[in-house]
Each structure stands twice: as C-alpha cells, then as structure tokens.
Amino acid sequence: MSDLVSIERQGRTAIVRFDTGSRANALSPALMVDLTTVAQSFHACPDVSTVILTGREDQFCMGADLKDSDRSGSPKAPLSQRRIALRRGPAMCEAWEKIDALTICAIEGWCIGGGAALATSCDLRVASATSQFYVPEVERGMNMSWGSIPRFVALVGPARSKRLAALCEKVPADRALDWGLVDHVVAEGTTLAKAIEIAEQSAKLPPTALKMVKHDVNAAALALAQATGYRDLEAFALLQQSDDFREGITSFLQGRDPEFTGD
C-alpha cells in the first residue's frame, strides 16, 4: 500500500484517511486499489466496531481522476482488458459496503462523482455545513456506475436519485440532510470529531449484535441491488466508445461547455 492512505486506531475505532496531496483529492487507480485493500483488511476484524473514512481536511473527494491515463483503461484497449480496469471503482465501493463494522464517512468540502459513490457505500455520512454533493457523470457523457444507483435510491428514493445522478443537480449539505443523503451536518472542520463521537457511542454497544443488525438492514435495503446495478459497468464500457463520452471528457479538460450529439 502506498502513502496515500493512513490508518489510526482509537480503541474499537479505526480512522482511515486518504490524501493525494492535491486539492481535488481525486480517486486515481492506485488510490482505489489502496482503499479496497484497506477495507478488506477490516472484513474479519472482531476488535473493530466502527471504521471512519475521511479525506483531506478541506476536501473529501472530487471524483475519479480524469487526467490519469490509466483511470479506466484506454478506450482503444480490447473490451476484455477495459472490463478488468473498470472493476476498480465497483470493487472499492463493494469492499467498503461489506466491512463488518459500522462505517461512517466524514465529508468536508466537495463530494463529487466517484467520491459520492464511495461515501454512499458507507453506513452513515457526516457532512460539514459547507459541503456539496455533485454527480456530474451524465454531463461528462457517461453513466453513473460503481453500483451506486441502488445505493442512491435506497437513501433518497427514485425521484431524488434522478435529480442527483441524471440531472446532475448540485446538492448542498442542508438539502442533503433533508433528503437523507447524509445523517448529520456540522460546522466546517468538525466532521471527523462528530464521526468519532458516533463511533464512541457505537463502541459501548455489543459489537456482534451491532454488526448483525447493520447487515440485516443492508440486506433489506439493497436486496435488488445486484439485479438493478449489474449492467452499469457494461454500460460504461459501451459509452466509452461514443462520441459524447469523448466530447464530455475533452470539454471538461479544456474547460469549455460540451456539445453533445447523441452519437
């Protein structure tokens, strides 16, 4: 594992921080692999009741790193190779969702695209009053993938999921709380402290019972997740070949408005 991710233990709580050193704190392929490995290390960890995930002190995550040439495999690569590269994001989110302990995401600043997918893979979310959520994938000519749509629907319902992921609405912290996208909104710079407060309360509970109920809730809320989200990787691989996908990425990198044609 690289130095992009750090782990701190406080009693029955583990705090995972990721920091790329850049303002965007974007999810590079290397960071996604590291976050997956870290999450998997907690899958069978009976002495941990809560895992807290947080990003930079000023920014949670502005999504996948679109400037990284290895972000999702070259569009010119064979489909068989691209499908393997495209599994990094879904694998990361699935690993965090499957952690046995309660997971809390502490969010400062922007939570964009893949960052939102990662945050909603956790059980609870604490956002700062200045945080904003934004899922711009459709504006980039792609679909929202990583198995996130069923998680969005479970949290905020179908209509609001469409506003978030199809219409690409920017959702400020107060609206996110009203929608149920986050569970707590606190003053800027205090999200980690609030997450630790929740973790301390959960540490007083019998850990095995807590973990059992967590997974019971996930099973009920996400019973159809595999059936409704299985195709999003294949859809992304298909859209990679479209003119709109190339225009969405190119226009973003050039800082201009896209001109989509439907091709």
Secondary structure, 3 states (H helix, E strand, C coil): CCCCEEEEEECCEEEEEECCCCCCCCECHHHHHHHHHHHHHCCCCCCCCEEEEECCCCCCECCECCCCCCCCCCCCCCHHHHHHHCCHHHHHHHHHHCCCCEEEEEECCEEECHHHHHHCCCCEEEEECCCEEECCCHHHCCCCCCCHHHHHHHHHCHHHHHHHHCCCCCEEHHHHHHHCCCCEEECCCCHHHHHHHHHHHHHCCCHHHHHHHHHHHHHHHCCCHHHHHCCHHHHHHHHCCCHHHHHHHHHHHHCCCCCCCCC
